[in-house]
Amino acid sequence: MQFDERIRRELEELRSIDRFRVIPDIGGRGGNQITVDGQELLNLSSNDYLGLGDDRALLAGFAEEFSASGYAMTSSSSRLLTGNHPLYDQLEGALAALYGREAALVFNSGYHANIGIIPALSNRHDLVLSDRLNHASIIDGLLIAEARHQRYRHGDYDHLEELLAGARESCRQIFIVSESVFSMDGDLADLRRLVALKKEYGAMLVIDEAHGVGVFGERGLGLCEAEGVVGEIDIITGTFGKALASTGAYAIMSSLKREYLVNTMRPFIFTTALPPAILAWTLRTLKRQTSMQRERKALLELAAELRLSLARRGLEVRGESHIVPVIAGGNDRAVAMAAKLREAGILALPVRPPTVPENSARIRISLRSTLSWEEISRIPELVAG
């Protein structure tokens, strides 16, 4: 009873500071609309950046393929037992070919990738330097790893270089870990500077492209493709669960590193493999998105127009991508902004600490290439009022 009372008090405290979370009732959805708790809303909280999840022609083609193929809905075991369906080889081969690299390895989720790769590759003699605003899954991976870790100030590469210089002689290996497109601020890492620092200090560079894949690059391979540094990054991770409208994740790397992860990475070894049906759908969406240059351009132009309109109304807006955060500051203001948008039929959820730093609660607007300016043009007036 003492335990129950303690956690009850903690939940009440979360309610009092507008941090209490409730799982929503999500009903039917289609296109840019979503039904939440019985209310139909314009969906600005989806990571389906290219609208592939609602592409009826793509879904119809897959349904026909699925019906004819007899794909199983479960793998029933890990890949190292009986779960390594031939579609895994096809998917990993397609990824390696697209990136022009030796090898790829598919995981069940981006979270699995981020809590497994660094702990597998490092030990107590190593150091991991991580951007302060990296995703929670990366932070959890640092906490699991035996290696010591330090977090450099967000986007402050001079600070990163200070840490690199100070640790060069005392560590077996230094790892630099960063997102490419930061999920909460929507800003971009300076990948060319990171590559230069990696080379100068002999570090290993790991870049998480979860929010870059599908949106940046001629073939949607992410910011690393757009910046021309695909071959300079030791490990590139990406997810299928956002712009690619599927589930799972992957890492691009050398064949040697792939072999080592297969033998040492616990979330890979001790997890039931993805179902063949999912692998087949991912192959289809991966191929489709490589030719969606027009949609990528439209998405980034729409985001730039919204960001400019919000700034003109005196609102603090961050980033330079398809993720448009409007900074509210206090939790109560962010919740009030979200409520006002919802009253107007728009779903843009508030993001509060500990997901973001204290006093930087915000509305996080995630745009899709299928949206038009007419659908979102009233947002600046609504949140500024």
TORVO-387853 format. One record per residue (C-alpha): residue number from 1; residue in one letter; x, y, z. Coordinates in steps of 0.25 Angstrom, whole numbers. Example, Ala and Ser with C-alpha at 12.3 -4.5 7.8 and 13.67 -1.06 7.14 Angstrom:
BEGIN
@seq 1, type a, X 49, Y -18, Z 31;
@seq 2, type s, X 55, Y -4, Z 29;
***
This chain:
BEGIN
@seq 1, type m, X 0, Y 0, Z 0;
@seq 2, type q, X 12, Y 9, Z 3;
@seq 3, type f, X 17, Y 7, Z -11;
@seq 4, type d, X 3, Y 10, Z -18;
@seq 5, type e, X 1, Y 22, Z -9;
@seq 6, type r, X 15, Y 28, Z -14;
@seq 7, type i, X 12, Y 26, Z -29;
@seq 8, type r, X -2, Y 32, Z -27;
@seq 9, type r, X 4, Y 44, Z -21;
@seq 10, type e, X 14, Y 45, Z -33;
@seq 11, type l, X 3, Y 44, Z -43;
@seq 12, type e, X -4, Y 55, Z -36;
@seq 13, type e, X 8, Y 63, Z -37;
@seq 14, type l, X 9, Y 61, Z -52;
@seq 15, type r, X -6, Y 65, Z -53;
@seq 16, type s, X -3, Y 78, Z -45;
@seq 17, type i, X 9, Y 82, Z -55;
@seq 18, type d, X 2, Y 78, Z -68;
@seq 19, type r, X 11, Y 66, Z -70;
@seq 20, type f, X 0, Y 55, Z -69;
@seq 21, type r, X -1, Y 47, Z -81;
@seq 22, type v, X -13, Y 39, Z -86;
@seq 23, type i, X -14, Y 28, Z -97;
@seq 24, type p, X -24, Y 34, Z -107;
@seq 25, type d, X -35, Y 27, Z -114;
@seq 26, type i, X -31, Y 26, Z -128;
@seq 27, type g, X -42, Y 23, Z -138;
@seq 28, type g, X -44, Y 22, Z -153;
@seq 29, type r, X -34, Y 31, Z -161;
@seq 30, type g, X -31, Y 34, Z -175;
@seq 31, type g, X -22, Y 43, Z -183;
@seq 32, type n, X -19, Y 56, Z -174;
@seq 33, type q, X -30, Y 54, Z -165;
@seq 34, type i, X -30, Y 46, Z -152;
@seq 35, type t, X -41, Y 42, Z -142;
@seq 36, type v, X -37, Y 45, Z -127;
@seq 37, type d, X -47, Y 42, Z -116;
@seq 38, type g, X -58, Y 43, Z -126;
@seq 39, type q, X -54, Y 56, Z -132;
@seq 40, type e, X -49, Y 57, Z -146;
@seq 41, type l, X -37, Y 66, Z -147;
@seq 42, type l, X -26, Y 70, Z -157;
@seq 43, type n, X -14, Y 61, Z -153;
@seq 44, type l, X -1, Y 70, Z -151;
@seq 45, type s, X 5, Y 60, Z -141;
@seq 46, type s, X 8, Y 48, Z -151;
@seq 47, type n, X 22, Y 44, Z -155;
@seq 48, type d, X 16, Y 38, Z -169;
@seq 49, type y, X 24, Y 50, Z -176;
@seq 50, type l, X 21, Y 45, Z -190;
@seq 51, type g, X 7, Y 40, Z -188;
@seq 52, type l, X 11, Y 26, Z -192;
@seq 53, type g, X 3, Y 20, Z -181;
@seq 54, type d, X -10, Y 25, Z -188;
@seq 55, type d, X -5, Y 22, Z -202;
@seq 56, type r, X -17, Y 14, Z -207;
@seq 57, type a, X -11, Y 9, Z -220;
@seq 58, type l, X 2, Y 5, Z -212;
@seq 59, type l, X -7, Y -2, Z -202;
@seq 60, type a, X -15, Y -9, Z -213;
@seq 61, type g, X -3, Y -14, Z -220;
@seq 62, type f, X 3, Y -20, Z -207;
@seq 63, type a, X -11, Y -26, Z -204;
@seq 64, type e, X -10, Y -34, Z -217;
@seq 65, type e, X 4, Y -38, Z -215;
@seq 66, type f, X 1, Y -42, Z -201;
@seq 67, type s, X -11, Y -51, Z -205;
@seq 68, type a, X -2, Y -58, Z -216;
@seq 69, type s, X 10, Y -60, Z -208;
@seq 70, type g, X 5, Y -66, Z -195;
@seq 71, type y, X 14, Y -57, Z -186;
@seq 72, type a, X 13, Y -61, Z -172;
@seq 73, type m, X 8, Y -51, Z -161;
@seq 74, type t, X 19, Y -56, Z -151;
@seq 75, type s, X 33, Y -61, Z -152;
@seq 76, type s, X 31, Y -68, Z -138;
@seq 77, type s, X 46, Y -67, Z -134;
@seq 78, type s, X 59, Y -59, Z -135;
@seq 79, type r, X 67, Y -58, Z -148;
@seq 80, type l, X 78, Y -66, Z -142;
@seq 81, type l, X 68, Y -78, Z -140;
@seq 82, type t, X 57, Y -79, Z -151;
@seq 83, type g, X 52, Y -65, Z -153;
@seq 84, type n, X 62, Y -61, Z -164;
@seq 85, type h, X 52, Y -61, Z -176;
@seq 86, type p, X 58, Y -58, Z -190;
@seq 87, type l, X 52, Y -45, Z -190;
@seq 88, type y, X 62, Y -40, Z -180;
@seq 89, type d, X 73, Y -43, Z -190;
@seq 90, type q, X 65, Y -35, Z -200;
@seq 91, type l, X 63, Y -23, Z -192;
@seq 92, type e, X 77, Y -22, Z -186;
@seq 93, type g, X 83, Y -24, Z -200;
@seq 94, type a, X 74, Y -13, Z -206;
@seq 95, type l, X 78, Y -4, Z -194;
@seq 96, type a, X 93, Y -6, Z -196;
@seq 97, type a, X 92, Y -4, Z -211;
@seq 98, type l, X 84, Y 9, Z -209;
@seq 99, type y, X 94, Y 15, Z -200;
@seq 100, type g, X 106, Y 9, Z -208;
@seq 101, type r, X 112, Y 2, Z -195;
@seq 102, type e, X 116, Y -12, Z -192;
@seq 103, type a, X 105, Y -16, Z -183;
@seq 104, type a, X 92, Y -13, Z -176;
@seq 105, type l, X 85, Y -19, Z -163;
@seq 106, type v, X 70, Y -19, Z -160;
@seq 107, type f, X 65, Y -17, Z -146;
@seq 108, type n, X 51, Y -18, Z -140;
@seq 109, type s, X 51, Y -3, Z -137;
@seq 110, type g, X 59, Y 10, Z -136;
@seq 111, type y, X 59, Y 8, Z -121;
@seq 112, type h, X 65, Y -6, Z -122;
@seq 113, type a, X 76, Y 0, Z -131;
@seq 114, type n, X 79, Y 11, Z -122;
@seq 115, type i, X 80, Y 3, Z -109;
@seq 116, type g, X 88, Y -8, Z -116;
@seq 117, type i, X 98, Y -3, Z -125;
@seq 118, type i, X 107, Y 6, Z -116;
@seq 119, type p, X 106, Y -4, Z -104;
@seq 120, type a, X 111, Y -15, Z -114;
@seq 121, type l, X 122, Y -8, Z -120;
@seq 122, type s, X 128, Y -1, Z -108;
@seq 123, type n, X 133, Y -4, Z -94;
@seq 124, type r, X 139, Y 2, Z -81;
@seq 125, type h, X 151, Y 7, Z -89;
@seq 126, type d, X 143, Y 15, Z -98;
@seq 127, type l, X 136, Y 29, Z -98;
@seq 128, type v, X 123, Y 33, Z -105;
@seq 129, type l, X 121, Y 47, Z -108;
@seq 130, type s, X 106, Y 50, Z -111;
@seq 131, type d, X 98, Y 63, Z -115;
@seq 132, type r, X 90, Y 68, Z -103;
@seq 133, type l, X 77, Y 67, Z -111;
@seq 134, type n, X 79, Y 53, Z -116;
@seq 135, type h, X 66, Y 44, Z -115;
@seq 136, type a, X 63, Y 37, Z -102;
@seq 137, type s, X 66, Y 24, Z -109;
@seq 138, type i, X 80, Y 28, Z -111;
@seq 139, type i, X 81, Y 33, Z -97;
@seq 140, type d, X 76, Y 20, Z -92;
@seq 141, type g, X 87, Y 13, Z -100;
@seq 142, type l, X 98, Y 21, Z -93;
@seq 143, type l, X 92, Y 17, Z -80;
@seq 144, type i, X 93, Y 2, Z -83;
@seq 145, type a, X 107, Y 3, Z -89;
@seq 146, type e, X 119, Y 0, Z -81;
@seq 147, type a, X 126, Y 12, Z -88;
@seq 148, type r, X 127, Y 26, Z -81;
@seq 149, type h, X 119, Y 36, Z -88;
@seq 150, type q, X 118, Y 51, Z -89;
@seq 151, type r, X 108, Y 60, Z -95;
@seq 152, type y, X 113, Y 72, Z -103;
@seq 153, type r, X 104, Y 85, Z -104;
@seq 154, type h, X 94, Y 84, Z -115;
@seq 155, type g, X 100, Y 87, Z -128;
@seq 156, type d, X 112, Y 93, Z -122;
@seq 157, type y, X 124, Y 86, Z -130;
@seq 158, type d, X 134, Y 95, Z -123;
@seq 159, type h, X 130, Y 89, Z -110;
@seq 160, type l, X 130, Y 75, Z -116;
@seq 161, type e, X 144, Y 77, Z -121;
@seq 162, type e, X 149, Y 82, Z -107;
@seq 163, type l, X 144, Y 68, Z -102;
@seq 164, type l, X 150, Y 61, Z -113;
@seq 165, type a, X 164, Y 67, Z -111;
@seq 166, type g, X 163, Y 65, Z -96;
@seq 167, type a, X 160, Y 50, Z -97;
@seq 168, type r, X 168, Y 46, Z -109;
@seq 169, type e, X 180, Y 40, Z -101;
@seq 170, type s, X 172, Y 34, Z -90;
@seq 171, type c, X 162, Y 25, Z -98;
@seq 172, type r, X 163, Y 13, Z -107;
@seq 173, type q, X 152, Y 18, Z -116;
@seq 174, type i, X 143, Y 30, Z -116;
@seq 175, type f, X 129, Y 30, Z -122;
@seq 176, type i, X 122, Y 42, Z -127;
@seq 177, type v, X 106, Y 40, Z -128;
@seq 178, type s, X 97, Y 50, Z -133;
@seq 179, type e, X 83, Y 51, Z -140;
@seq 180, type s, X 83, Y 57, Z -154;
@seq 181, type v, X 69, Y 64, Z -152;
@seq 182, type f, X 66, Y 66, Z -138;
@seq 183, type s, X 52, Y 61, Z -134;
@seq 184, type m, X 48, Y 72, Z -125;
@seq 185, type d, X 54, Y 85, Z -130;
@seq 186, type g, X 54, Y 81, Z -145;
@seq 187, type d, X 68, Y 86, Z -147;
@seq 188, type l, X 79, Y 80, Z -155;
@seq 189, type a, X 93, Y 74, Z -151;
@seq 190, type d, X 105, Y 80, Z -158;
@seq 191, type l, X 109, Y 66, Z -163;
@seq 192, type r, X 121, Y 71, Z -171;
@seq 193, type r, X 127, Y 77, Z -158;
@seq 194, type l, X 124, Y 64, Z -151;
@seq 195, type v, X 131, Y 56, Z -162;
@seq 196, type a, X 143, Y 66, Z -161;
@seq 197, type l, X 144, Y 64, Z -146;
@seq 198, type k, X 143, Y 49, Z -147;
@seq 199, type k, X 155, Y 49, Z -157;
@seq 200, type e, X 163, Y 58, Z -149;
@seq 201, type y, X 162, Y 51, Z -136;
@seq 202, type g, X 160, Y 37, Z -141;
@seq 203, type a, X 146, Y 35, Z -135;
@seq 204, type m, X 135, Y 26, Z -140;
@seq 205, type l, X 123, Y 34, Z -145;
@seq 206, type v, X 109, Y 29, Z -143;
@seq 207, type i, X 97, Y 37, Z -149;
@seq 208, type d, X 82, Y 34, Z -146;
@seq 209, type e, X 74, Y 38, Z -159;
@seq 210, type a, X 61, Y 34, Z -153;
@seq 211, type h, X 54, Y 48, Z -157;
@seq 212, type g, X 63, Y 50, Z -169;
@seq 213, type v, X 60, Y 37, Z -177;
@seq 214, type g, X 50, Y 40, Z -188;
@seq 215, type v, X 50, Y 55, Z -186;
@seq 216, type f, X 65, Y 59, Z -190;
@seq 217, type g, X 73, Y 54, Z -202;
@seq 218, type e, X 71, Y 51, Z -216;
@seq 219, type r, X 66, Y 37, Z -213;
@seq 220, type g, X 61, Y 40, Z -199;
@seq 221, type l, X 73, Y 34, Z -192;
@seq 222, type g, X 74, Y 45, Z -182;
@seq 223, type l, X 82, Y 57, Z -179;
@seq 224, type c, X 95, Y 49, Z -181;
@seq 225, type e, X 91, Y 47, Z -196;
@seq 226, type a, X 88, Y 62, Z -197;
@seq 227, type e, X 101, Y 66, Z -191;
@seq 228, type g, X 109, Y 56, Z -199;
@seq 229, type v, X 115, Y 49, Z -187;
@seq 230, type v, X 109, Y 35, Z -188;
@seq 231, type g, X 122, Y 28, Z -190;
@seq 232, type e, X 129, Y 36, Z -178;
@seq 233, type i, X 119, Y 32, Z -167;
@seq 234, type d, X 123, Y 19, Z -160;
@seq 235, type i, X 109, Y 15, Z -156;
@seq 236, type i, X 96, Y 21, Z -162;
@seq 237, type t, X 83, Y 17, Z -155;
@seq 238, type g, X 69, Y 19, Z -161;
@seq 239, type t, X 55, Y 15, Z -158;
@seq 240, type f, X 44, Y 9, Z -166;
@seq 241, type g, X 33, Y 14, Z -156;
@seq 242, type k, X 33, Y 29, Z -161;
@seq 243, type a, X 34, Y 34, Z -175;
@seq 244, type l, X 34, Y 19, Z -180;
@seq 245, type a, X 21, Y 16, Z -174;
@seq 246, type s, X 25, Y 2, Z -168;
@seq 247, type t, X 31, Y -3, Z -156;
@seq 248, type g, X 46, Y -6, Z -152;
@seq 249, type a, X 59, Y 0, Z -154;
@seq 250, type y, X 73, Y -2, Z -161;
@seq 251, type a, X 87, Y 2, Z -160;
@seq 252, type i, X 97, Y 4, Z -171;
@seq 253, type m, X 111, Y 0, Z -169;
@seq 254, type s, X 123, Y -9, Z -173;
@seq 255, type s, X 122, Y -24, Z -174;
@seq 256, type l, X 131, Y -26, Z -162;
@seq 257, type k, X 123, Y -17, Z -153;
@seq 258, type r, X 110, Y -24, Z -157;
@seq 259, type e, X 116, Y -38, Z -154;
@seq 260, type y, X 121, Y -33, Z -140;
@seq 261, type l, X 107, Y -27, Z -137;
@seq 262, type v, X 100, Y -40, Z -141;
@seq 263, type n, X 109, Y -47, Z -131;
@seq 264, type t, X 109, Y -37, Z -119;
@seq 265, type m, X 96, Y -28, Z -120;
@seq 266, type r, X 86, Y -33, Z -110;
@seq 267, type p, X 74, Y -26, Z -116;
@seq 268, type f, X 77, Y -33, Z -129;
@seq 269, type i, X 80, Y -47, Z -123;
@seq 270, type f, X 69, Y -48, Z -113;
@seq 271, type t, X 57, Y -42, Z -121;
@seq 272, type t, X 47, Y -49, Z -130;
@seq 273, type a, X 49, Y -46, Z -144;
@seq 274, type l, X 40, Y -37, Z -152;
@seq 275, type p, X 28, Y -44, Z -159;
@seq 276, type p, X 30, Y -46, Z -174;
@seq 277, type a, X 18, Y -38, Z -177;
@seq 278, type i, X 25, Y -26, Z -171;
@seq 279, type l, X 38, Y -28, Z -179;
@seq 280, type a, X 30, Y -29, Z -192;
@seq 281, type w, X 22, Y -16, Z -189;
@seq 282, type t, X 35, Y -9, Z -185;
@seq 283, type l, X 42, Y -13, Z -198;
@seq 284, type r, X 30, Y -7, Z -206;
@seq 285, type t, X 30, Y 6, Z -198;
@seq 286, type l, X 46, Y 7, Z -199;
@seq 287, type k, X 46, Y 6, Z -214;
@seq 288, type r, X 34, Y 15, Z -216;
@seq 289, type q, X 40, Y 27, Z -207;
@seq 290, type t, X 53, Y 27, Z -216;
@seq 291, type s, X 45, Y 34, Z -227;
@seq 292, type m, X 37, Y 44, Z -218;
@seq 293, type q, X 46, Y 56, Z -221;
@seq 294, type r, X 34, Y 65, Z -224;
@seq 295, type e, X 28, Y 61, Z -211;
@seq 296, type r, X 40, Y 64, Z -203;
@seq 297, type k, X 42, Y 78, Z -209;
@seq 298, type a, X 27, Y 81, Z -207;
@seq 299, type l, X 28, Y 77, Z -192;
@seq 300, type l, X 40, Y 85, Z -189;
@seq 301, type e, X 34, Y 97, Z -196;
@seq 302, type l, X 21, Y 96, Z -188;
@seq 303, type a, X 29, Y 95, Z -175;
@seq 304, type a, X 37, Y 108, Z -179;
@seq 305, type e, X 25, Y 116, Z -182;
@seq 306, type l, X 18, Y 112, Z -169;
@seq 307, type r, X 31, Y 115, Z -161;
@seq 308, type l, X 32, Y 129, Z -167;
@seq 309, type s, X 17, Y 132, Z -165;
@seq 310, type l, X 18, Y 128, Z -150;
@seq 311, type a, X 31, Y 136, Z -148;
@seq 312, type r, X 24, Y 148, Z -154;
@seq 313, type r, X 14, Y 147, Z -143;
@seq 314, type g, X 25, Y 148, Z -133;
@seq 315, type l, X 25, Y 133, Z -129;
@seq 316, type e, X 37, Y 126, Z -126;
@seq 317, type v, X 39, Y 115, Z -136;
@seq 318, type r, X 51, Y 106, Z -138;
@seq 319, type g, X 57, Y 97, Z -148;
@seq 320, type e, X 59, Y 96, Z -163;
@seq 321, type s, X 52, Y 84, Z -167;
@seq 322, type h, X 38, Y 78, Z -168;
@seq 323, type i, X 37, Y 78, Z -153;
@seq 324, type v, X 32, Y 91, Z -148;
@seq 325, type p, X 32, Y 94, Z -133;
@seq 326, type v, X 25, Y 106, Z -127;
@seq 327, type i, X 32, Y 109, Z -114;
@seq 328, type a, X 22, Y 112, Z -103;
@seq 329, type g, X 31, Y 112, Z -91;
@seq 330, type g, X 22, Y 107, Z -79;
@seq 331, type n, X 14, Y 94, Z -79;
@seq 332, type d, X 1, Y 101, Z -77;
@seq 333, type r, X 3, Y 110, Z -89;
@seq 334, type a, X 7, Y 98, Z -98;
@seq 335, type v, X -6, Y 91, Z -94;
@seq 336, type a, X -14, Y 103, Z -96;
@seq 337, type m, X -9, Y 105, Z -110;
@seq 338, type a, X -12, Y 90, Z -113;
@seq 339, type a, X -26, Y 91, Z -108;
@seq 340, type k, X -29, Y 104, Z -116;
@seq 341, type l, X -24, Y 97, Z -129;
@seq 342, type r, X -32, Y 85, Z -125;
@seq 343, type e, X -45, Y 93, Z -124;
@seq 344, type a, X -42, Y 98, Z -138;
@seq 345, type g, X -41, Y 83, Z -143;
@seq 346, type i, X -26, Y 82, Z -143;
@seq 347, type l, X -17, Y 72, Z -136;
@seq 348, type a, X -4, Y 77, Z -132;
@seq 349, type l, X 1, Y 71, Z -119;
@seq 350, type p, X 8, Y 78, Z -107;
@seq 351, type v, X 22, Y 73, Z -104;
@seq 352, type r, X 27, Y 76, Z -90;
@seq 353, type p, X 38, Y 72, Z -81;
@seq 354, type p, X 45, Y 62, Z -79;
@seq 355, type t, X 44, Y 60, Z -94;
@seq 356, type v, X 49, Y 74, Z -96;
@seq 357, type p, X 57, Y 83, Z -87;
@seq 358, type e, X 50, Y 91, Z -75;
@seq 359, type n, X 43, Y 103, Z -79;
@seq 360, type s, X 43, Y 99, Z -94;
@seq 361, type a, X 29, Y 93, Z -95;
@seq 362, type r, X 24, Y 94, Z -109;
@seq 363, type i, X 14, Y 90, Z -120;
@seq 364, type r, X 21, Y 81, Z -130;
@seq 365, type i, X 15, Y 81, Z -144;
@seq 366, type s, X 19, Y 70, Z -153;
@seq 367, type l, X 16, Y 72, Z -167;
@seq 368, type r, X 13, Y 63, Z -178;
@seq 369, type s, X 15, Y 65, Z -193;
@seq 370, type t, X 0, Y 62, Z -196;
@seq 371, type l, X -4, Y 75, Z -188;
@seq 372, type s, X -7, Y 88, Z -195;
@seq 373, type w, X -5, Y 102, Z -190;
@seq 374, type e, X -20, Y 105, Z -190;
@seq 375, type e, X -21, Y 93, Z -179;
@seq 376, type i, X -11, Y 99, Z -170;
@seq 377, type s, X -11, Y 114, Z -173;
@seq 378, type r, X -20, Y 118, Z -160;
@seq 379, type i, X -10, Y 112, Z -150;
@seq 380, type p, X -1, Y 124, Z -148;
@seq 381, type e, X -14, Y 133, Z -145;
@seq 382, type l, X -19, Y 122, Z -135;
@seq 383, type v, X -7, Y 120, Z -127;
@seq 384, type a, X -3, Y 135, Z -127;
@seq 385, type g, X -17, Y 139, Z -122;
***
